[in-house]
Amino acid sequence: MSYQTFFFLIAMAMVAMAWYANSSKRDKIYCSFRRVNRTKINRFVKMNSRYVVFDGKRKDVIPSCITFEWWDKGIVGFMFPQWVATLDFVPSNNFPIDPKTGQTVVLSDEVRQAMNKEEWVKSYAKGFTPPSAKKQTFIQQYLPWMAVILVVLLAVYMYANMQNFNRALFDITNKVNSIAR
């Protein structure tokens, strides 16, 4: 295998890992549950799930209690960390811990039935809506395109100079082999 092919495969693997890191946890909530014996169970659920099951008990997902955690677990997460929606549960209650108070959420059945799904979605999406009044500067607007062009130019440069790199590496290998004999 030539060096050009090797570096191309490494670059493609990095692109695939970045795509996987971006898309794998985008529509999921990372739920954690502490048992009475202080063991912790973690589970991902879909973003539109109404509940998660821990130890056979149904725990309700409340979007207003979602916090975000920097996900850097695993090789892909270490190389391409990202924000993940999280919820924390305790065994004494079916509702998650409220991040504002640190206590479990207490909702009566009447209040729960009065809330409809549209209000839940609005409360969850409230944190994601960007302010529309803020204008982007020239650099903010074109920075993603500049980054893509820079990566393409770097790839073309590396491809064009791969033969020189190959010859230099071959010369170094020959020198090391002549010294080692």
MARZA-969497 format. One record per residue: residue number from 0; residue in three letters; x, y, z of N, C-alpha, C, CB in turn. Coordinates in nm, 4 decimals, always signed. Glycine has a CB too. Layout:
residues N
NUM, ALA, X, Y, Z, X, Y, Z, X, Y, Z, X, Y, Z
...
This chain:
residues 181
0, MET, +0.0852, -0.1175, +0.0000, +0.0000, +0.0000, +0.0000, +0.0899, +0.1240, +0.0000, -0.0970, -0.0003, +0.1231
1, SER, +0.0606, +0.2179, -0.0851, +0.1417, +0.3392, -0.0922, +0.1035, +0.4334, +0.0215, +0.1241, +0.4094, -0.2292
2, TYR, +0.1898, +0.5299, +0.0460, +0.1641, +0.6269, +0.1520, +0.0433, +0.7135, +0.1182, +0.2873, +0.7149, +0.1751
3, GLN, +0.0268, +0.7415, -0.0096, -0.0875, +0.8224, -0.0504, -0.2184, +0.7529, -0.0162, -0.0812, +0.8519, -0.2002
4, THR, -0.2248, +0.6255, -0.0460, -0.3456, +0.5492, -0.0156, -0.3678, +0.5415, +0.1356, -0.3364, +0.4075, -0.0756
5, PHE, -0.2583, +0.5200, +0.2092, -0.2681, +0.5096, +0.3543, -0.3223, +0.6392, +0.4153, -0.1313, +0.4760, +0.4145
6, PHE, -0.2649, +0.7534, +0.3760, -0.3108, +0.8807, +0.4307, -0.4531, +0.9132, +0.3856, -0.2161, +0.9929, +0.3891
7, PHE, -0.4892, +0.8743, +0.2655, -0.6257, +0.8944, +0.2189, -0.7237, +0.8127, +0.3028, -0.6380, +0.8567, +0.0706
8, LEU, -0.6869, +0.6876, +0.3331, -0.7739, +0.6038, +0.4166, -0.7858, +0.6597, +0.5579, -0.7206, +0.4601, +0.4219
9, ILE, -0.6764, +0.7118, +0.6116, -0.6811, +0.7726, +0.7451, -0.7727, +0.8951, +0.7433, -0.5383, +0.8122, +0.7927
10, ALA, -0.7610, +0.9776, +0.6388, -0.8469, +1.0962, +0.6292, -0.9933, +1.0565, +0.6162, -0.8055, +1.1833, +0.5097
11, MET, -1.0228, +0.9541, +0.5392, -1.1614, +0.9087, +0.5245, -1.2143, +0.8519, +0.6560, -1.1719, +0.8029, +0.4131
12, ALA, -1.1281, +0.7815, +0.7299, -1.1696, +0.7295, +0.8602, -1.2006, +0.8439, +0.9566, -1.0603, +0.6383, +0.9192
13, MET, -1.1215, +0.9504, +0.9517, -1.1469, +1.0658, +1.0388, -1.2791, +1.1332, +1.0018, -1.0308, +1.1674, +1.0293
14, VAL, -1.3072, +1.1448, +0.8728, -1.4338, +1.2041, +0.8294, -1.5513, +1.1181, +0.8757, -1.4365, +1.2204, +0.6756
15, ALA, -1.5364, +0.9859, +0.8621, -1.6427, +0.8952, +0.9059, -1.6637, +0.9038, +1.0573, -1.6095, +0.7505, +0.8654
16, MET, -1.5554, +0.9150, +1.1322, -1.5678, +0.9262, +1.2774, -1.6346, +1.0576, +1.3170, -1.4301, +0.9152, +1.3436
17, ALA, -1.6009, +1.1653, +1.2486, -1.6643, +1.2943, +1.2787, -1.8134, +1.2900, +1.2458, -1.5957, +1.4083, +1.1999
18, TRP, -1.8479, +1.2280, +1.1334, -1.9898, +1.2156, +1.0973, -2.0639, +1.1315, +1.2004, -2.0051, +1.1532, +0.9569
19, TYR, -2.0035, +1.0197, +1.2434, -2.0668, +0.9328, +1.3424, -2.0856, +1.0068, +1.4752, -1.9828, +0.8053, +1.3636
20, ALA, -1.9836, +1.0805, +1.5175, -1.9932, +1.1537, +1.6438, -2.1037, +1.2583, +1.6376, -1.8592, +1.2203, +1.6777
21, ASN, -2.1191, +1.3208, +1.5229, -2.2205, +1.4248, +1.5098, -2.3616, +1.3676, +1.5023, -2.1931, +1.5083, +1.3871
22, SER, -2.3776, +1.2553, +1.4345, -2.5131, +1.2057, +1.4105, -2.5600, +1.0996, +1.5097, -2.5212, +1.1501, +1.2732
23, SER, -2.4702, +1.0361, +1.5818, -2.5118, +0.9235, +1.6659, -2.5919, +0.9657, +1.7884, -2.3910, +0.8461, +1.7101
24, LYS, -2.5580, +1.0776, +1.8486, -2.6244, +1.1181, +1.9727, -2.7055, +1.2460, +1.9573, -2.5220, +1.1367, +2.0819
25, ARG, -2.7279, +1.2891, +1.8354, -2.7977, +1.4146, +1.8119, -2.9427, +1.4090, +1.8587, -2.7924, +1.4501, +1.6650
26, ASP, -3.0135, +1.3018, +1.8330, -3.1553, +1.2918, +1.8663, -3.1793, +1.1985, +1.9844, -3.2341, +1.2436, +1.7456
27, LYS, -3.0878, +1.2005, +2.0816, -3.1012, +1.1113, +2.1962, -3.0804, +1.1872, +2.3264, -3.0017, +0.9955, +2.1861
28, ILE, -3.1381, +1.1316, +2.4324, -3.1217, +1.1847, +2.5670, -3.0473, +1.0791, +2.6486, -3.2607, +1.2215, +2.6324
29, TYR, -2.9427, +1.1207, +2.7179, -2.8636, +1.0321, +2.8026, -2.9243, +1.0335, +2.9422, -2.7132, +1.0753, +2.8059
30, CYS, -2.9903, +0.9242, +2.9788, -3.0582, +0.9155, +3.1086, -2.9732, +0.8349, +3.2048, -3.1988, +0.8518, +3.0942
31, SER, -2.9557, +0.8854, +3.3251, -2.8814, +0.8124, +3.4275, -2.9713, +0.7921, +3.5492, -2.7508, +0.8883, +3.4669
32, PHE, -2.9567, +0.6759, +3.6122, -3.0411, +0.6369, +3.7248, -2.9524, +0.5785, +3.8330, -3.1509, +0.5349, +3.6813
33, ARG, -2.9626, +0.6324, +3.9530, -2.8863, +0.5785, +4.0663, -2.9767, +0.4879, +4.1490, -2.8279, +0.6934, +4.1545
34, ARG, -2.9329, +0.3649, +4.1625, -3.0084, +0.2698, +4.2442, -2.9871, +0.2991, +4.3927, -2.9665, +0.1244, +4.2114
35, VAL, -3.0613, +0.2273, +4.4753, -3.0487, +0.2448, +4.6201, -2.9101, +0.2004, +4.6667, -3.1586, +0.1651, +4.6946
36, ASN, -2.8525, +0.0988, +4.6034, -2.7204, +0.0497, +4.6434, -2.6066, +0.1294, +4.5795, -2.7067, -0.0969, +4.6068
37, ARG, -2.6368, +0.2474, +4.5266, -2.5421, +0.3448, +4.4704, -2.4750, +0.2996, +4.3407, -2.4361, +0.3750, +4.5717
38, THR, -2.5338, +0.2059, +4.2708, -2.4856, +0.1744, +4.1369, -2.5595, +0.2642, +4.0382, -2.5065, +0.0227, +4.1025
39, LYS, -2.4935, +0.2942, +3.9291, -2.5505, +0.3880, +3.8326, -2.5764, +0.3153, +3.7016, -2.4565, +0.5095, +3.8102
40, ILE, -2.6971, +0.3351, +3.6482, -2.7355, +0.2775, +3.5195, -2.7524, +0.3930, +3.4217, -2.8677, +0.1914, +3.5307
41, ASN, -2.6938, +0.3788, +3.3046, -2.7046, +0.4827, +3.2021, -2.7694, +0.4238, +3.0787, -2.5658, +0.5426, +3.1675
42, ARG, -2.8518, +0.5048, +3.0135, -2.9229, +0.4568, +2.8954, -2.9561, +0.5753, +2.8051, -3.0521, +0.3802, +2.9354
43, PHE, -2.9444, +0.5535, +2.6751, -2.9880, +0.6538, +2.5776, -3.1309, +0.6226, +2.5358, -2.8934, +0.6571, +2.4533
44, VAL, -3.2127, +0.7262, +2.5250, -3.3489, +0.7129, +2.4717, -3.3659, +0.8169, +2.3616, -3.4579, +0.7313, +2.5849
45, LYS, -3.4624, +0.7940, +2.2755, -3.4878, +0.8895, +2.1682, -3.5401, +1.0203, +2.2256, -3.5876, +0.8317, +2.0665
46, MET, -3.5164, +1.1269, +2.1544, -3.5536, +1.2599, +2.2014, -3.7046, +1.2750, +2.2199, -3.5033, +1.3646, +2.1045
47, ASN, -3.7832, +1.2058, +2.1414, -3.9289, +1.2205, +2.1520, -3.9916, +1.1161, +2.2441, -3.9921, +1.2111, +2.0142
48, SER, -3.9119, +1.0430, +2.3208, -3.9660, +0.9448, +2.4150, -4.0358, +1.0152, +2.5305, -3.8542, +0.8528, +2.4682
49, ARG, -4.1426, +0.9555, +2.5760, -4.2161, +1.0110, +2.6896, -4.1686, +0.9515, +2.8221, -4.3657, +0.9866, +2.6724
50, TYR, -4.0993, +0.8364, +2.8150, -4.0533, +0.7713, +2.9378, -3.9311, +0.6850, +2.9074, -4.1665, +0.6853, +3.0006
51, VAL, -3.8644, +0.6450, +3.0152, -3.7518, +0.5521, +3.0082, -3.7733, +0.4486, +3.1184, -3.6122, +0.6267, +3.0243
52, VAL, -3.7326, +0.3264, +3.0944, -3.7549, +0.2185, +3.1908, -3.6229, +0.1827, +3.2584, -3.8164, +0.0937, +3.1214
53, PHE, -3.6196, +0.1917, +3.3919, -3.5058, +0.1499, +3.4730, -3.5555, +0.0495, +3.5757, -3.4367, +0.2719, +3.5422
54, ASP, -3.4928, -0.0659, +3.5826, -3.5289, -0.1716, +3.6786, -3.6772, -0.2056, +3.6724, -3.4921, -0.1291, +3.8206
55, GLY, -3.7341, -0.2054, +3.5545, -3.8737, -0.2406, +3.5355, -3.9725, -0.1312, +3.5729, -3.9040, -0.3611, +3.6138
56, LYS, -3.9224, -0.0154, +3.6137, -4.0108, +0.0950, +3.6515, -4.0010, +0.2056, +3.5472, -3.9747, +0.1494, +3.7927
57, ARG, -4.1142, +0.2613, +3.5159, -4.1229, +0.3651, +3.4138, -4.0936, +0.5016, +3.4757, -4.2624, +0.3645, +3.3469
58, LYS, -3.9945, +0.5705, +3.4198, -3.9581, +0.7055, +3.4644, -3.9944, +0.8023, +3.3525, -3.8046, +0.7155, +3.5011
59, ASP, -4.0627, +0.9104, +3.3866, -4.1114, +1.0052, +3.2870, -4.0029, +1.1041, +3.2447, -4.2318, +1.0806, +3.3412
60, VAL, -4.0003, +1.1343, +3.1163, -3.9065, +1.2318, +3.0611, -3.9750, +1.3677, +3.0598, -3.8590, +1.1909, +2.9173
61, ILE, -3.9155, +1.4642, +3.1263, -3.9688, +1.6000, +3.1305, -3.8663, +1.6910, +3.0630, -3.9988, +1.6463, +3.2788
62, PRO, -3.8999, +1.7455, +2.9463, -3.8029, +1.8249, +2.8697, -3.7489, +1.9473, +2.9425, -3.8652, +1.8691, +2.7426
63, SER, -3.8248, +2.0057, +3.0324, -3.7766, +2.1254, +3.1022, -3.6639, +2.0927, +3.2005, -3.8920, +2.1929, +3.1764
64, CYS, -3.6423, +1.9652, +3.2305, -3.5367, +1.9248, +3.3237, -3.4095, +1.8793, +3.2523, -3.5869, +1.8133, +3.4134
65, ILE, -3.4063, +1.8913, +3.1212, -3.2900, +1.8448, +3.0457, -3.1738, +1.9418, +3.0659, -3.3241, +1.8309, +2.8946
66, THR, -3.0595, +1.8856, +3.0951, -2.9350, +1.9619, +3.1000, -2.8442, +1.9074, +2.9907, -2.8664, +1.9528, +3.2417
67, PHE, -2.7342, +1.9757, +2.9640, -2.6424, +1.9311, +2.8599, -2.5067, +1.9003, +2.9199, -2.6294, +2.0368, +2.7496
68, GLU, -2.4492, +1.7929, +2.8730, -2.3214, +1.7445, +2.9228, -2.2262, +1.7297, +2.8047, -2.3378, +1.6095, +2.9991
69, TRP, -2.1000, +1.7600, +2.8293, -1.9984, +1.7471, +2.7257, -1.9622, +1.6000, +2.7138, -1.8723, +1.8342, +2.7577
70, TRP, -1.9974, +1.5365, +2.6014, -1.9772, +1.3931, +2.5816, -1.8413, +1.3705, +2.5190, -2.0890, +1.3321, +2.4932
71, ASP, -1.7500, +1.3100, +2.5963, -1.6166, +1.2815, +2.5444, -1.5733, +1.1389, +2.5790, -1.5153, +1.3824, +2.5998
72, LYS, -1.6701, +1.0492, +2.5882, -1.6409, +0.9098, +2.6216, -1.6127, +0.8308, +2.4944, -1.7584, +0.8461, +2.6999
73, GLY, -1.5200, +0.7391, +2.5015, -1.4856, +0.6564, +2.3867, -1.3861, +0.7262, +2.2954, -1.6106, +0.6200, +2.3089
74, ILE, -1.3366, +0.6535, +2.1986, -1.2362, +0.7080, +2.1065, -1.2961, +0.8186, +2.0206, -1.1789, +0.5967, +2.0169
75, VAL, -1.4134, +0.7931, +1.9649, -1.4761, +0.8929, +1.8786, -1.5148, +1.0160, +1.9593, -1.5998, +0.8340, +1.8083
76, GLY, -1.5698, +0.9965, +2.0775, -1.6066, +1.1091, +2.1631, -1.4854, +1.1877, +2.2096, -1.6843, +1.0601, +2.2830
77, PHE, -1.3716, +1.1201, +2.2290, -1.2493, +1.1891, +2.2687, -1.1985, +1.2781, +2.1559, -1.1413, +1.0879, +2.3093
78, MET, -1.2067, +1.2264, +2.0333, -1.1565, +1.3032, +1.9191, -1.2548, +1.4117, +1.8751, -1.1274, +1.2098, +1.8022
79, PHE, -1.3848, +1.3837, +1.8858, -1.4875, +1.4782, +1.8428, -1.5940, +1.4908, +1.9513, -1.5512, +1.4335, +1.7087
80, PRO, -1.5651, +1.5619, +2.0619, -1.6649, +1.5746, +2.1689, -1.7835, +1.6597, +2.1241, -1.6012, +1.6358, +2.2945
81, GLN, -1.8968, +1.6390, +2.1922, -2.0174, +1.7135, +2.1573, -2.1077, +1.7239, +2.2792, -2.0921, +1.6462, +2.0398
82, TRP, -2.2053, +1.8138, +2.2717, -2.3027, +1.8307, +2.3789, -2.4120, +1.7261, +2.3652, -2.3628, +1.9729, +2.3769
83, VAL, -2.4489, +1.6640, +2.4797, -2.5532, +1.5618, +2.4825, -2.6566, +1.6011, +2.5873, -2.4933, +1.4205, +2.5128
84, ALA, -2.7836, +1.5869, +2.5524, -2.8917, +1.6137, +2.6468, -2.8933, +1.5045, +2.7541, -3.0291, +1.6213, +2.5734
85, THR, -2.9059, +1.5428, +2.8805, -2.9023, +1.4454, +2.9894, -3.0188, +1.4671, +3.0853, -2.7691, +1.4543, +3.0650
86, LEU, -3.0590, +1.3583, +3.1487, -3.1585, +1.3602, +3.2569, -3.1088, +1.2689, +3.3678, -3.3006, +1.3150, +3.2061
87, ASP, -3.1298, +1.3081, +3.4931, -3.0898, +1.2277, +3.6082, -3.2143, +1.1848, +3.6849, -2.9927, +1.3067, +3.7005
88, PHE, -3.2168, +1.0571, +3.7229, -3.3305, +1.0019, +3.7963, -3.2833, +0.9394, +3.9263, -3.4055, +0.8978, +3.7111
89, VAL, -3.3730, +0.9356, +4.0247, -3.3484, +0.8700, +4.1525, -3.4588, +0.7659, +4.1736, -3.3442, +0.9742, +4.2708
90, PRO, -3.4352, +0.6652, +4.2577, -3.5356, +0.5600, +4.2736, -3.6618, +0.6037, +4.3472, -3.4752, +0.4452, +4.3459
91, SER, -3.6570, +0.7123, +4.4204, -3.7726, +0.7495, +4.5023, -3.8828, +0.8202, +4.4247, -3.7282, +0.8373, +4.6144
92, ASN, -3.8590, +0.8573, +4.2987, -3.9579, +0.9342, +4.2244, -3.9542, +0.8936, +4.0775, -3.9326, +1.0862, +4.2399
93, ASN, -4.0681, +0.9053, +4.0101, -4.0753, +0.8732, +3.8678, -4.0351, +0.9895, +3.7790, -4.2142, +0.8292, +3.8324
94, PHE, -4.0074, +1.1042, +3.8387, -3.9729, +1.2226, +3.7624, -3.8239, +1.2520, +3.7776, -4.0574, +1.3433, +3.8076
95, PRO, -3.7634, +1.3205, +3.6812, -3.6197, +1.3495, +3.6897, -3.5895, +1.4588, +3.7910, -3.5661, +1.3903, +3.5533
96, ILE, -3.4609, +1.4773, +3.8152, -3.4156, +1.5825, +3.9053, -3.4200, +1.7156, +3.8312, -3.2721, +1.5531, +3.9587
97, ASP, -3.4782, +1.8161, +3.8972, -3.4861, +1.9494, +3.8384, -3.3489, +2.0159, +3.8503, -3.5969, +2.0356, +3.9081
98, PRO, -3.2876, +2.0593, +3.7400, -3.1531, +2.1174, +3.7490, -3.1494, +2.2515, +3.8207, -3.0960, +2.1339, +3.6116
99, LYS, -3.2632, +2.3210, +3.8295, -3.2655, +2.4512, +3.8961, -3.2629, +2.4371, +4.0478, -3.3889, +2.5298, +3.8536
100, THR, -3.3325, +2.3354, +4.0994, -3.3429, +2.3202, +4.2442, -3.2591, +2.2055, +4.2994, -3.4860, +2.2995, +4.2823
101, GLY, -3.2260, +2.1078, +4.2165, -3.1521, +1.9916, +4.2634, -3.2423, +1.8875, +4.3292, -3.0451, +2.0349, +4.3604
102, GLN, -3.3725, +1.9128, +4.3317, -3.4692, +1.8202, +4.3896, -3.5482, +1.7540, +4.2767, -3.5646, +1.8936, +4.4888
103, THR, -3.6130, +1.6433, +4.3089, -3.6943, +1.5783, +4.2062, -3.8189, +1.6599, +4.1779, -3.7327, +1.4362, +4.2491
104, VAL, -3.8637, +1.6537, +4.0564, -3.9828, +1.7274, +4.0138, -4.1055, +1.6605, +4.0737, -3.9933, +1.7333, +3.8581
105, VAL, -4.1954, +1.7421, +4.1251, -4.3193, +1.6901, +4.1807, -4.4345, +1.7455, +4.0977, -4.3346, +1.7280, +4.3321
106, LEU, -4.5020, +1.6563, +4.0262, -4.6187, +1.6955, +3.9476, -4.7358, +1.6073, +3.9889, -4.5907, +1.6838, +3.7939
107, SER, -4.8471, +1.6704, +4.0101, -4.9671, +1.5910, +4.0394, -5.0249, +1.5408, +3.9074, -5.0736, +1.6752, +4.1190
108, ASP, -5.1129, +1.4421, +3.9152, -5.1730, +1.3871, +3.7942, -5.2577, +1.4900, +3.7212, -5.2574, +1.2660, +3.8281
109, GLU, -5.3244, +1.5795, +3.7973, -5.4076, +1.6805, +3.7341, -5.3221, +1.7772, +3.6513, -5.4880, +1.7573, +3.8402
110, VAL, -5.2121, +1.8195, +3.7092, -5.1229, +1.9113, +3.6377, -5.0630, +1.8414, +3.5165, -5.0107, +1.9633, +3.7310
111, ARG, -5.0263, +1.7173, +3.5334, -4.9653, +1.6409, +3.4251, -5.0623, +1.6239, +3.3077, -4.9196, +1.5038, +3.4762
112, GLN, -5.1877, +1.5961, +3.3378, -5.2853, +1.5781, +3.2309, -5.3202, +1.7108, +3.1646, -5.4114, +1.5121, +3.2852
113, ALA, -5.3079, +1.8220, +3.2391, -5.3395, +1.9522, +3.1815, -5.2337, +1.9961, +3.0802, -5.3524, +2.0566, +3.2919
114, MET, -5.1141, +1.9497, +3.0987, -5.0076, +1.9863, +3.0048, -5.0206, +1.9005, +2.8800, -4.8666, +1.9688, +3.0695
115, ASN, -5.0168, +1.9632, +2.7672, -5.0214, +1.8837, +2.6451, -4.8820, +1.8752, +2.5839, -5.1218, +1.9438, +2.5440
116, LYS, -4.8690, +1.7939, +2.4849, -4.7379, +1.7681, +2.4261, -4.6801, +1.8930, +2.3610, -4.7471, +1.6560, +2.3239
117, GLU, -4.7644, +1.9794, +2.3082, -4.7149, +2.1001, +2.2420, -4.6405, +2.1899, +2.3404, -4.8308, +2.1772, +2.1775
118, GLU, -4.6908, +2.2016, +2.4613, -4.6234, +2.2826, +2.5622, -4.4888, +2.2214, +2.5991, -4.7112, +2.2970, +2.6870
119, TRP, -4.4814, +2.0905, +2.6038, -4.3565, +2.0237, +2.6361, -4.2531, +2.0492, +2.5278, -4.3788, +1.8736, +2.6541
120, VAL, -4.2965, +2.0384, +2.4039, -4.2037, +2.0615, +2.2936, -4.1566, +2.2057, +2.2933, -4.2692, +2.0268, +2.1595
121, LYS, -4.2470, +2.2993, +2.3211, -4.2091, +2.4403, +2.3262, -4.1097, +2.4656, +2.4392, -4.3334, +2.5289, +2.3441
122, SER, -4.1318, +2.4040, +2.5545, -4.0395, +2.4259, +2.6656, -3.9029, +2.3669, +2.6361, -4.0953, +2.3659, +2.7938
123, TYR, -3.8990, +2.2581, +2.5622, -3.7698, +2.1989, +2.5265, -3.7013, +2.2807, +2.4184, -3.7878, +2.0538, +2.4795
124, ALA, -3.7769, +2.3252, +2.3189, -3.7187, +2.3979, +2.2057, -3.6831, +2.5412, +2.2422, -3.8149, +2.3976, +2.0883
125, LYS, -3.7272, +2.5884, +2.3574, -3.7015, +2.7263, +2.3970, -3.5510, +2.7540, +2.4055, -3.7686, +2.7562, +2.5317
126, GLY, -3.4759, +2.6577, +2.4517, -3.3317, +2.6764, +2.4634, -3.2576, +2.6677, +2.3323, -3.2762, +2.5766, +2.5563
127, PHE, -3.3205, +2.6159, +2.2285, -3.2522, +2.5971, +2.1015, -3.2791, +2.7062, +2.0000, -3.2907, +2.4671, +2.0438
128, THR, -3.3761, +2.7920, +2.0240, -3.4094, +2.8927, +1.9237, -3.3054, +3.0029, +1.9257, -3.5502, +2.9506, +1.9482
129, PRO, -3.2394, +3.0262, +1.8136, -3.1387, +3.1325, +1.8109, -3.2056, +3.2693, +1.8063, -3.0446, +3.1151, +1.6901
130, PRO, -3.1414, +3.3692, +1.8633, -3.2001, +3.5029, +1.8564, -3.1988, +3.5514, +1.7123, -3.1237, +3.6021, +1.9479
131, SER, -3.3136, +3.5981, +1.6645, -3.3240, +3.6383, +1.5255, -3.2735, +3.7801, +1.5026, -3.4666, +3.6267, +1.4794
132, ALA, -3.2622, +3.8604, +1.6067, -3.2231, +4.0000, +1.5898, -3.0724, +4.0144, +1.5700, -3.2678, +4.0818, +1.7103
133, LYS, -2.9943, +3.9175, +1.6105, -2.8491, +3.9278, +1.6023, -2.8032, +3.9046, +1.4587, -2.7817, +3.8269, +1.6976
134, LYS, -2.7269, +4.0000, +1.4065, -2.6740, +3.9856, +1.2714, -2.5336, +3.9270, +1.2798, -2.6730, +4.1221, +1.1964
135, GLN, -2.5021, +3.8440, +1.1810, -2.3698, +3.7845, +1.1761, -2.2736, +3.8769, +1.1040, -2.3744, +3.6480, +1.1077
136, THR, -2.1489, +3.8752, +1.1486, -2.0462, +3.9522, +1.0807, -2.0022, +3.8758, +0.9562, -1.9256, +3.9800, +1.1750
137, PHE, -1.9197, +3.9407, +0.8759, -1.8722, +3.8793, +0.7523, -1.7970, +3.7499, +0.7815, -1.7821, +3.9767, +0.6751
138, ILE, -1.7104, +3.7532, +0.8811, -1.6307, +3.6345, +0.9132, -1.7196, +3.5234, +0.9678, -1.5204, +3.6690, +1.0150
139, GLN, -1.8140, +3.5557, +1.0553, -1.9036, +3.4538, +1.1084, -1.9871, +3.3899, +0.9982, -1.9945, +3.5138, +1.2146
140, GLN, -2.0224, +3.4677, +0.9001, -2.1072, +3.4169, +0.7940, -2.0309, +3.3238, +0.7002, -2.1668, +3.5320, +0.7159
141, TYR, -1.9077, +3.3555, +0.6708, -1.8327, +3.2783, +0.5719, -1.7247, +3.1884, +0.6310, -1.7700, +3.3711, +0.4746
142, LEU, -1.7116, +3.1815, +0.7620, -1.6099, +3.0977, +0.8237, -1.6254, +2.9487, +0.7903, -1.6135, +3.1165, +0.9727
143, PRO, -1.7455, +2.8918, +0.7903, -1.7565, +2.7504, +0.7512, -1.7078, +2.7251, +0.6087, -1.9008, +2.7040, +0.7643
144, TRP, -1.7400, +2.8147, +0.5172, -1.6928, +2.7971, +0.3792, -1.5422, +2.8114, +0.3699, -1.7600, +2.8980, +0.2864
145, MET, -1.4862, +2.9033, +0.4472, -1.3410, +2.9193, +0.4483, -1.2728, +2.7943, +0.5013, -1.3011, +3.0404, +0.5326
146, ALA, -1.3312, +2.7335, +0.6040, -1.2736, +2.6111, +0.6602, -1.2785, +2.4972, +0.5596, -1.3472, +2.5711, +0.7882
147, VAL, -1.3872, +2.4838, +0.4865, -1.3978, +2.3778, +0.3854, -1.2956, +2.4005, +0.2752, -1.5405, +2.3722, +0.3258
148, ILE, -1.2815, +2.5233, +0.2290, -1.1836, +2.5531, +0.1241, -1.0420, +2.5271, +0.1737, -1.1973, +2.6989, +0.0771
149, LEU, -1.0131, +2.5627, +0.2983, -0.8816, +2.5370, +0.3546, -0.8511, +2.3876, +0.3609, -0.8716, +2.5980, +0.4932
150, VAL, -0.9481, +2.3072, +0.4006, -0.9276, +2.1622, +0.4066, -0.9040, +2.1059, +0.2669, -1.0487, +2.0928, +0.4722
151, VAL, -0.9787, +2.1527, +0.1688, -0.9600, +2.1049, +0.0313, -0.8225, +2.1445, -0.0204, -1.0699, +2.1609, -0.0615
152, LEU, -0.7807, +2.2691, +0.0033, -0.6480, +2.3128, -0.0405, -0.5370, +2.2337, +0.0279, -0.6298, +2.4617, -0.0130
153, LEU, -0.5540, +2.2059, +0.1557, -0.4556, +2.1258, +0.2282, -0.4482, +1.9844, +0.1725, -0.4893, +2.1217, +0.3770
154, ALA, -0.5626, +1.9261, +0.1380, -0.5638, +1.7916, +0.0801, -0.4955, +1.7899, -0.0566, -0.7080, +1.7401, +0.0676
155, VAL, -0.5210, +1.8927, -0.1388, -0.4560, +1.9004, -0.2706, -0.3054, +1.9180, -0.2541, -0.5147, +2.0171, -0.3543
156, TYR, -0.2629, +2.0023, -0.1611, -0.1207, +2.0223, -0.1364, -0.0538, +1.8931, -0.0905, -0.1000, +2.1319, -0.0323
157, MET, -0.1186, +1.8239, +0.0019, -0.0608, +1.6976, +0.0506, -0.0544, +1.5945, -0.0613, -0.1432, +1.6420, +0.1688
158, TYR, -0.1550, +1.5874, -0.1431, -0.1549, +1.4922, -0.2534, -0.0448, +1.5259, -0.3533, -0.2914, +1.4905, -0.3232
159, ALA, -0.0258, +1.6539, -0.3818, +0.0757, +1.6951, -0.4784, +0.2166, +1.6700, -0.4262, +0.0588, +1.8423, -0.5128
160, ASN, +0.2373, +1.6823, -0.2964, +0.3716, +1.6661, -0.2394, +0.3939, +1.5287, -0.1784, +0.3958, +1.7716, -0.1346
161, MET, +0.3049, +1.4352, -0.2011, +0.3197, +1.3029, -0.1422, +0.4414, +1.2297, -0.1992, +0.1933, +1.2207, -0.1655
162, GLN, +0.4742, +1.2516, -0.3276, +0.5905, +1.1850, -0.3877, +0.7190, +1.2347, -0.3209, +0.5956, +1.2106, -0.5414
163, ASN, +0.7293, +1.3650, -0.2969, +0.8470, +1.4183, -0.2283, +0.8577, +1.3595, -0.0881, +0.8411, +1.5722, -0.2214
164, PHE, +0.7474, +1.3489, -0.0198, +0.7460, +1.2902, +0.1138, +0.7882, +1.1432, +0.1076, +0.6057, +1.3036, +0.1774
165, ASN, +0.7395, +1.0731, +0.0057, +0.7724, +0.9321, -0.0114, +0.9225, +0.9155, -0.0357, +0.6917, +0.8712, -0.1280
166, ARG, +0.9814, +1.0012, -0.1229, +1.1252, +0.9935, -0.1502, +1.2057, +1.0265, -0.0251, +1.1639, +1.0888, -0.2645
167, ALA, +1.1659, +1.1286, +0.0493, +1.2378, +1.1662, +0.1705, +1.2316, +1.0544, +0.2744, +1.1802, +1.2958, +0.2286
168, LEU, +1.1181, +0.9924, +0.2877, +1.1046, +0.8813, +0.3815, +1.1888, +0.7627, +0.3374, +0.9580, +0.8398, +0.3948
169, PHE, +1.1959, +0.7376, +0.2074, +1.2783, +0.6299, +0.1536, +1.4263, +0.6579, +0.1815, +1.2538, +0.6133, +0.0017
170, ASP, +1.4716, +0.7836, +0.1631, +1.6106, +0.8200, +0.1907, +1.6430, +0.8031, +0.3385, +1.6381, +0.9644, +0.1470
171, ILE, +1.5520, +0.8446, +0.4255, +1.5755, +0.8293, +0.5702, +1.5849, +0.6818, +0.6066, +1.4626, +0.8976, +0.6521
172, THR, +1.4980, +0.5995, +0.5480, +1.5011, +0.4554, +0.5751, +1.6338, +0.3959, +0.5300, +1.3839, +0.3840, +0.5046
173, ASN, +1.6819, +0.4363, +0.4133, +1.8103, +0.3853, +0.3650, +1.9250, +0.4286, +0.4540, +1.8356, +0.4318, +0.2229
174, LYS, +1.9239, +0.5529, +0.5016, +2.0290, +0.6002, +0.5908, +2.0297, +0.5251, +0.7226, +2.0129, +0.7480, +0.6164
175, VAL, +1.9094, +0.5025, +0.7772, +1.9000, +0.4288, +0.9038, +1.9473, +0.2856, +0.8840, +1.7550, +0.4304, +0.9582
176, ASN, +1.9121, +0.2241, +0.7725, +1.9558, +0.0869, +0.7451, +2.1060, +0.0793, +0.7247, +1.8843, +0.0319, +0.6224
177, SER, +2.1673, +0.1798, +0.6598, +2.3133, +0.1787, +0.6391, +2.3868, +0.2004, +0.7703, +2.3546, +0.2868, +0.5374
178, ILE, +2.3289, +0.2806, +0.8607, +2.3936, +0.3026, +0.9915, +2.3788, +0.1780, +1.0793, +2.3320, +0.4268, +1.0633
179, ALA, +2.2645, +0.1128, +1.0715, +2.2378, -0.0018, +1.1579, +2.3183, -0.1250, +1.1202, +2.0919, -0.0350, +1.1546
180, ARG, +2.3717, -0.1316, +0.9971, +2.4485, -0.2512, +0.9550, +2.5828, -0.2558, +1.0105, +2.4592, -0.2589, +0.8096
